[in-house]
Amino acid sequence: MNHSQKPDKTTPEDGQSWLKKLGPGLITGAADDDPSGIATYSQAGAQFGFNMLWTVLFTYPLMVGIQVVSAKIGCISGHGLATNIRRHFPAWLLYVVVGLLLIANTINIAADVSAMGEALKLIIGGQAHYYALGFGLFSLVLEVFVPYRRYVRILKWLTLALLAYVATVFVVRIPWAQVAVSTLMPQLSWNRDYVTTVVAVFGTTISPYLFFWQASQEVEEQLANPRAKPLICAPQLMAKNLQRINIDTYVGMGISNLVAFFIILTTAVTLNLHGITDIQSSAQAAQALRPIAGEFAFMLFSAGIIGTGLLAIPVLAGSSAYALAGAFKWKSSLERTPMHAKRFYGVIVISTLIGIALGFTEIDPIKALYWSAVINGVISVPIMAVMMLMAVNPQIMGEYVISKRLKLMGWLATLIMLLVVVAMLVAN
């Protein structure tokens, strides 16, 4: 393992830069707004207008709660979610959870690389399939051959791609009074399409791969710093690190949901108000924006798809690799070289290549984008329940089991995800 990184001797009181305080939470939140998520938010805004904006506000505290739980499990125990499941739960549960995660992540990768290819085709023309191949291979090379301590800096800079969706709002006219009313007092519906879209929004906001990634990144942060230890072995560092986790996660999830809000808002005020309601992919949304919002909005939206995809693909493939490595006791770290973690990197390579290959099949990438979010919503429920059981288990967390307030937030998020999924099944 490469431990050449200098230990971080600074503290918040030492004037450490704000960006350095942000890490796993920021990257996790930004990766949540991947092309699949953009497609889901675009469909929500185009089909239901301002009446979907409430979902972003509603999911924010739930998202923060469950991601803080995930981060604390990794940071306190020094192990990712799959390793903790293997150590403390039945084997069948481990295999079911990891299997569902792999299926959802592979579909997500396929949908994301296809959307990136379509976005570049809109900008410069050409063959979307070959652009998708190039983007997938480029992401793969970075993740495999760039050490974690450098790679995480690249991921941080890629979060700036989200600014494209913030900027888009300022090039279209927004009826802010109507937006405020619709956000706080939406017209809800039990219509099948409405409920399914709500599930998709919840599923792309609260996604299983984010849980596995953030917990594993907390472990990576410890591995990259020779002075760091799992907090269960270093109680003197507990207060400082838990404060960092809270700030990192609140900010990261806040940015994620703010961007989601702007995507729904942009498509609602342009596409929905102009009668364009059948948008099922992020590239299609960008193309539909062109004649309504202008060339600049179109370019921002399209470029954002590519930037967020470059951020999300390694997170998706990486979370699959962490899950399998934890399940089967493999060496796992992005800080290791491929030769020292062959099976871990093998999962990253194979899952990314399968995702790319699916884009060359007859599978409809437009439907894959949308339904990957629905699948995420469904499988989130059992994974969240397992996480909550881990977070209150003294064998995993020692004396630092989560607080009653965080326990309430986590179980509330799990219950709401369950109710939303049940509502979708009943509505169908």
PyMOL commands that set and color helices and strands:
alter all, ss='L'
color gray80, all
select helices_A, chain A and resi 12-14+18-21+24-32+35-52+54-77+81-88+91-124+128-145+148-169+176-184+192-205+208-224+231-233+235-270+272-274+282-293+295-328+338-340+342-358+365-391+394-397+404-427
alter helices_A, ss='H'
color red, helices_A
deselect
rebuild
show_as cartoon
